[in-house]
C-alpha cells in the first residue's frame, strides 16, 4: 500500500458523536495523524463558519472542504482557495419548489445562513451547526449567489423532489441527501470526491495516497475516490453494505475514528 499522505473526515456521525461532541480519543488520534505527517482534512457539508468550532477543537491546520465540496479553505489562515455558487435561474427554481410544497428551505450566501421563516422541523439542523441564521425574502435579493441550498422534510417526501431537480436541472445542479431529512443542492459537478482531488493536488499528492472516513451517502463519492475508504458502523445499512468489514469503523459513539486509525496505522499505546 502507498504511504497515506492525507485522511479526509466527515464531521457529523464520524468525528462528532450523536450528542454533537468530539471525544478525547478522537481528538488525540486526529492530532497524532498531523504529528506523523498525515494531513487530517475535514470534508463536510457545513459552512466554513459552522465547522470552525470542530477545527479549533481538533487543533488542525490542513485545508478544509466545506459545503460538500463547493468551497475549499486554507486551514491555516481562512483564505478561500476555491468557491462555486449555484446558477441564479436554477437556484430560484429550487426555492420555488420548496415554497410550492411548503418545505423548509435554507441557503448559504457569503458565509451567512439565510431562510424565509422559522420552522420547527429545522431545529435539528440548527442544533448541529450552532450557527445563527437570518430571515430574508429571497425575492428581494437581486443576485442570490448561493453556495448551496438545503431542503428539510421527511425522507420519503424528499425523494420525488430530488428526482424532479435532477430530471430538470442535472446539467446545472447536483442534489443528494446528507441526512435522510436533509436534501442538499449544490452546483453540478460538485461533490466531496472532486474536492478531495483538488486538495490532494494542492498537497502535491494523488487520491492514491489518501484515505477517508464517513457515514452518509454524500460521503460515498469521497469514499470511492480515495485509496482507502472507510464507512462508519452507524451509517445506514444501504451504505454499510457497500464496504467490506475491514473498511468499516466502529460506531461514532464508541470512538470509531480513533479505534480504526490506531489499528490501521498500527499505533502502539503511548
N, C-alpha and C positions, 0 to 999 in steps of 0.2 A: 504494500500500500504506500502511495506517495505521502510525503510529510504533509500534515494538515497545517495550513497557514492561517485559516480563519474558521470560526464557528459562528453560525447565524442562529439567533434565538427569537422565536415569537415571545410575546410578553404574557398575555392572559392565558392561563392554563398550561403554561410552560415554565417560564421563570417565576411567575406570580401564582400563588395558591388561590383557591376558591374564596378565601377571605380577603383577597386583594393585598396580601403581604408577601414579602420575599424572605425565605428562611435564611438563617446564618450559614448553613452548609452550602446553599446555592450561591450566596454572595462570595463565600470563600473559594468555591470551585471556579466561578467566573473570573475572579481576580487571579487565581493561580494560572489560568489559561494565559492571561496577559503577561504575567511574570515569566512564563515559559516561552513567550514569543508567538503565541497563537492569538490572533486578534478576535476578541469576543464582540460580536456585532448584533445589535438589536435590529430586528426586522419586524415591523408592526404596522397595523392599520391606524394606530394612533397618530395624532399630530406631533410635531416636534415639541410643542409646549406641554402636551399631555404625557409625553414619555420622559421628560426631564427628571421627574422625581425618581423614576426607575434607574435612569442613567446615573444619577447622583448617589443613589443607594448602592449601586454596584461599583461606583468609582472607576468607571472605564472611560477611555478616550478615543476609541475607534470610530469610524464613520457610522452613521445612523440611517437606517431605512425607515421612512415614515409613510403614512397613507398607503400602505400596501405596495410601495414602490414608486409612487408618484413624486416623491421627494427624497433626495439623499443629502444629508447634512454632515459637515465636518464635526466630529465629536469633540474636538479639542477647543474650537472657538465658535461654533454655531454657524459658520459660513454655509450658505446653501450652495451645494455643488450641482444639483440637478433639480428641476421643478417642472412638472407637467400639469396643465389645467384642463378642465372639461371644455369642449366646444360649446359656445354660447347657445346655439339653437337646441342642441341635444340636452343640455343642462336644463333649459326651460321646459323641454318636453317631459323630462323625468319629474320635475316639480308639478307639472300639470297632471300627470298620472297619479301622484300621491294625493293631490287635492281632490281629484275625482273620486278616489277610493276612500278618502278620509283617513289615510295612514300618516303617521308622524314622519316627517322628513326633516333632516338637519343637514347642514353643509359646513365646509371649512373654506374660509376666504381670507387670504393673507394671514393665516395662523389663527384666525378668530372663528369660534364656533357660533353659527347663526341658525335660527329657526323662526317660524312664524308664530308659534304659540306653545305654551307649556302643555305637555301631555303626560298623564301618569304612567303610560307604558314605556316612557323613555327613561324612567328613574333608574333602571338597572344600568343603562348605558352611562348616565351621568355619574353614578356611583363608581363605575370602573375608572373613568378617565379623570374624575375630580378636576374638571376644567369648567369654569363659569362660561355660560353662553349669553347670547344677546338676541332679543326678539326683533325681527325685521319684517318688512314686506318685500319679498323677492321682486315684485313687480316695480318697486321704486328704486331698485338698483340698476343703473344704466348698463354697466358691464359686470356680469357676475364673477367671472374669472375664478371659478370654484376649483379647489384642488380635488375634492371628492364630495359626493352626496351619500347619505346613509338613510335608508328607509327602515322603519321599525314596525313589525306586525308579527302575527303568528306565522310559523314557518309555512304551513300549508297555504296560507293566503299570499305569501311572497313568491311561491313557485310560479304561478301564472304571470306575475309582474316581471320576474326575471326573464321568463320566456318571451314576453312582449318586448321588453327592452332589447334583448339580444336579436330578436327577429327583425325589429325595425331599425335598430341603431348599431348593429355589431361592427360596422365599419368605423364608427367614431367612439363607441363606448364598450366597456367591459363591466359585467355585473356578476357578483358572486356573494356567497354567504360567508361572513367572517364568524358568524354565530347563527344558529338556527333562526333566530328572530331578527337578525341584522342583515339587510341586503345592501351591500356597498356598490357604488357606481363610480368608476374611475375612467380616465381616457383609455381608448382601445390600445392594446399592446402593453398596458401597464400591469405588472404583477410582481410578486416578490422574486420570481426567477430572473426576470430581466434586471432587476436592481442588484441581485447577487452578482450577476455577470459584470455589471458596471463597477461595483465595489471591488471585486477581485481584480479587475483591470487597474483600478486606482492603486491597489496594493501591490501591483506588479506580479500577480499570480493568475491562476485559472480556476474554474469551478472544480477541476480535478484535484485541487489542493484545499477543498473546503468540505465542511460538514454542516448540518443544520438540524434543529430540533423544533417541532411544532405540534399543534393539536387540532388545528382547524383546516377545513377544505381550502381556505385561502392560503394556507401554508403548503398545500400539495405541490404546486408548480416549483416552489423553492426546494422542497424535499426531494423532488425528482431531478432537479437540475444539478444539485451538488453531488460530490463523490459519495458521500455517506449521509443519507437522510434518515432521521430518527423520529418516530411518532411517539407521542406520549400515551400512556395506558389509559388516560382519561379522555382520549379522543373518541369520537363517535365510532361505533363498530364498523360502519361502512368505510371509514378511513383507516382504522387499525388493520383491517383485513388485507390492505394493500402492502403491508410490510411484514417481513418475517420476524420471528421472536428476537433474533439478535439485533434488530433495528427498532426495538420497542423499549422505551424507558419507563420506569415506574411512574405511578401517579404523581401529579404535581404537588399534591398534599403530602407526599411521602419523600420529598427531596429528590424527585425523579431525575432532574438535571444533574445534581451533584453525584448521585449514585452512578448514573450512566457514564459520566465523564471520568470518574475515578476508575471505573472498570475498563473503559475504552483506552485511556492513556496509561493504564496500569500504574496509577499513582500509589505510592506506599503511604501508610498513615504517618502523619507528622508527629 
